[in-house]
Amino acid sequence: MTTRLPSSGAPAVTGAPETSCRSDEIVLIHRMFRRLFGEAPALVRDVVPGDVHRAAFLSKHLHGLTKLLHVHHHAEDDFFWDRMTERAPACGLHVALMRKQHQTVSDQLDEVDARIDAWTASGADAASAERLAAALDEVDRSLAEHLADEEREAFPVLDAVLSTAEWDEIEAHAQHEKPPLPLFLLLGLMMEAVPEADRAAWMERELPAPMRLAYRLFGRRGYERALRRLHPAPKERVAGARR
């Protein structure tokens, strides 16, 4: 466990830019990661040994998930920590903690990727599945601690020291990244991370009109199909193993 540092709070920064609480947008992404990594170990453990079709599907999903988290953390490394260090020097210990936690999670994700490949190469045997699930458990634990620390220690500072233009720059960077998981799966998960009473307003604010229309016409159904593939009924898992 990481030694708890004194809370950074939101520092008084001379000439701090006027900005809204844009870190709230990243909290939604964090909720999505908590959900996806929280359920990942059980998804692997539920695969019937020898079900190579299910293992191949989950392997693609899990590789996409590890890549998505790598991309997210790399963006934070590129846009957050140097600016936070320069503009709020008193928070240097918190920046060091964030960098250290990112490296820990990165190393664990590399281990997961290797375990995924070993699982599929084994023909989805039980021992390889358990080693992969255990590696995913480790990521889930590290991520739970890191995301909580980041939201408590870093985000109040970043809201104080980053300008609206800089937050817009970060958002534009994210939009240029090709998502390694299906778009409508990610969009649906993001929407479910928003409180239900706020979802309509969130869609109106965050999504361009063509994307809102596409989601209403067929994206929602695509999201629901993706969830059913990730979480098939028990009898469907057995049927898949017999193919």
C-alpha positions in Angstrom: 0.0 0.0 0.0 1.2 3.5 -0.7 1.9 5.8 2.2 -0.8 8.4 2.4 0.4 11.9 1.6 -1.2 15.0 3.1 -4.1 16.1 0.9 -3.0 18.7 -1.7 -6.3 20.5 -1.8 -6.6 23.3 -4.4 -3.6 25.6 -4.0 -3.7 29.3 -4.2 -2.0 29.9 -7.6 -0.9 33.4 -8.6 -2.5 34.4 -11.9 -4.5 31.1 -12.0 -6.7 30.8 -15.1 -10.4 30.9 -14.8 -11.8 27.5 -15.5 -14.6 25.1 -14.6 -14.2 21.7 -12.9 -13.2 20.0 -16.1 -11.7 17.1 -14.2 -15.2 15.9 -13.7 -15.0 14.7 -17.3 -12.1 12.4 -16.4 -13.9 11.1 -13.4 -16.5 9.6 -15.8 -13.6 7.8 -17.6 -12.3 6.6 -14.3 -15.8 5.1 -13.5 -15.7 3.3 -16.8 -12.2 1.8 -16.0 -13.3 0.8 -12.5 -16.2 -1.1 -14.1 -14.3 -2.8 -16.9 -11.3 -3.8 -14.8 -13.5 -4.8 -11.9 -15.4 -7.3 -13.9 -12.4 -8.6 -16.0 -11.1 -11.3 -13.6 -14.5 -12.9 -13.3 -15.0 -12.9 -17.1 -11.8 -14.9 -17.4 -12.6 -17.3 -14.6 -16.1 -17.9 -16.1 -14.7 -19.3 -19.3 -15.1 -23.0 -19.6 -11.7 -24.6 -20.0 -11.1 -25.4 -23.7 -13.6 -22.8 -25.0 -11.2 -21.3 -27.5 -13.9 -19.2 -29.2 -14.8 -17.4 -26.0 -11.2 -17.1 -25.0 -10.4 -15.5 -28.4 -13.2 -13.0 -28.0 -12.2 -12.1 -24.5 -8.5 -11.8 -25.4 -9.3 -9.2 -28.0 -11.4 -7.3 -25.5 -8.8 -7.5 -22.8 -6.0 -6.4 -25.1 -8.1 -3.4 -26.1 -8.8 -2.6 -22.5 -5.1 -2.6 -21.5 -4.3 -0.4 -24.5 -7.1 2.0 -23.6 -5.7 2.5 -20.1 -2.1 2.9 -21.5 -3.4 5.6 -23.8 -5.3 7.3 -21.0 -2.3 7.4 -18.7 0.1 8.5 -21.4 -2.1 11.5 -22.1 -2.1 12.4 -18.4 1.7 12.1 -18.4 1.9 14.3 -21.4 -0.5 17.0 -20.3 -0.8 17.0 -16.5 2.3 16.4 -14.4 4.8 18.9 -15.8 2.3 21.7 -15.7 1.2 20.7 -12.2 4.8 20.7 -11.0 5.6 24.1 -12.6 2.4 25.9 -11.4 1.9 24.2 -8.0 5.4 23.3 -6.8 4.2 22.5 -3.3 2.4 19.5 -4.9 5.6 17.8 -6.1 5.2 14.8 -3.8 1.7 14.2 -5.2 3.0 14.4 -8.8 5.8 11.9 -7.9 3.1 9.6 -6.5 1.0 9.8 -9.6 4.0 9.1 -11.8 5.0 6.1 -9.6 1.5 4.7 -9.7 1.3 5.0 -13.5 4.5 3.1 -13.8 3.3 0.3 -11.5 0.0 0.0 -13.4 1.9 0.0 -16.8 4.1 -2.8 -15.6 1.1 -4.8 -14.5 -0.7 -4.2 -17.8 2.3 -5.6 -19.7 2.1 -8.7 -17.5 -1.6 -9.0 -18.3 -0.9 -8.7 -22.0 1.6 -11.6 -21.7 -0.8 -13.7 -19.7 -3.6 -13.1 -22.3 -1.4 -14.5 -25.0 -0.3 -17.5 -22.9 -4.0 -18.2 -22.1 -5.0 -18.3 -25.7 -1.9 -20.3 -26.7 -2.7 -22.9 -24.1 -6.2 -23.5 -25.6 -7.8 -21.7 -22.7 -6.7 -24.2 -20.0 -7.7 -23.6 -16.4 -4.2 -22.9 -15.0 -3.5 -20.2 -17.6 -6.9 -18.7 -17.0 -6.2 -18.4 -13.3 -2.8 -16.8 -13.8 -4.4 -14.2 -16.1 -7.3 -13.6 -13.7 -4.8 -13.1 -10.8 -2.9 -10.6 -12.9 -6.1 -8.7 -13.6 -6.9 -8.8 -9.9 -3.6 -7.0 -9.3 -4.4 -4.3 -11.8 -7.8 -3.8 -10.3 -6.4 -3.3 -6.9 -3.7 -0.9 -8.0 -6.1 1.0 -10.2 -8.6 1.4 -7.4 -6.0 3.0 -5.2 -4.5 5.1 -8.0 -7.8 6.5 -9.3 -8.9 7.5 -5.8 -5.6 9.2 -5.1 -5.6 11.0 -8.4 -9.2 12.3 -7.9 -8.5 13.4 -4.4 -4.9 14.8 -4.7 -4.4 15.8 -8.3 -7.7 16.9 -9.8 -8.4 19.8 -7.4 -5.0 21.2 -8.3 -5.4 20.6 -12.0 -8.7 22.4 -12.0 -7.0 25.4 -10.4 -3.9 25.6 -12.7 -5.1 24.5 -16.1 -6.9 26.9 -18.4 -10.1 26.1 -20.4 -8.0 26.2 -23.5 -5.6 23.6 -22.1 -8.5 21.3 -21.1 -9.8 21.8 -24.7 -6.4 20.8 -26.0 -6.5 17.6 -23.9 -10.0 16.8 -25.2 -9.0 17.3 -28.8 -6.0 15.0 -28.3 -8.3 12.3 -27.0 -10.7 12.7 -29.9 -7.9 12.0 -32.4 -7.0 8.7 -30.8 -8.6 5.6 -32.4 -10.4 3.7 -29.6 -9.1 0.2 -29.2 -12.6 -1.0 -28.1 -15.9 -0.6 -30.0 -17.0 3.0 -30.0 -20.6 2.4 -29.0 -19.5 0.1 -26.1 -17.3 3.0 -24.8 -20.0 5.6 -25.4 -22.6 3.5 -23.6 -20.3 2.9 -20.7 -19.6 6.6 -20.4 -23.3 7.4 -20.5 -24.0 4.9 -17.7 -21.2 6.5 -15.7 -23.3 9.7 -15.8 -26.1 10.0 -13.2 -29.3 9.0 -15.0 -31.0 12.4 -14.4 -28.0 14.2 -16.1 -27.6 11.9 -19.1 -29.7 13.8 -21.6 -27.9 17.1 -20.7 -24.6 15.3 -20.9 -25.3 14.0 -24.4 -26.5 17.4 -25.6 -23.3 19.0 -24.2 -20.6 16.5 -25.0 -21.8 14.8 -28.3 -22.2 16.4 -31.7 -25.6 16.1 -33.2 -24.7 13.4 -35.7 -23.3 11.2 -32.9 -26.4 11.7 -30.8 -28.6 10.7 -33.7 -26.4 7.6 -34.5 -26.5 6.5 -30.9 -30.3 6.8 -30.7 -30.9 5.0 -34.1 -28.5 2.1 -33.7 -25.7 2.8 -31.2 -27.7 1.9 -28.2 -28.6 -1.5 -29.7 -24.9 -2.0 -30.5 -24.0 -1.2 -26.9 -26.5 -3.7 -25.6 -25.3 -6.4 -28.0 -21.7 -5.8 -26.9 -22.7 -6.1 -23.2 -24.5 -9.4 -24.0 -21.4 -10.7 -25.6 -19.3 -9.8 -22.6 -21.8 -11.2 -20.2 -23.5 -14.2 -21.9 -26.1 -16.3 -20.0 -24.5 -19.4 -18.3 -26.2 -21.8 -20.8 -24.8 -19.7 -23.7 -21.3 -20.1 -22.2 -21.7 -23.9 -22.1 -23.0 -24.0 -25.6 -20.0 -22.0 -26.8 -17.6 -24.4 -25.2 -19.2 -27.3 -27.0 -18.8 -25.8 -30.5 
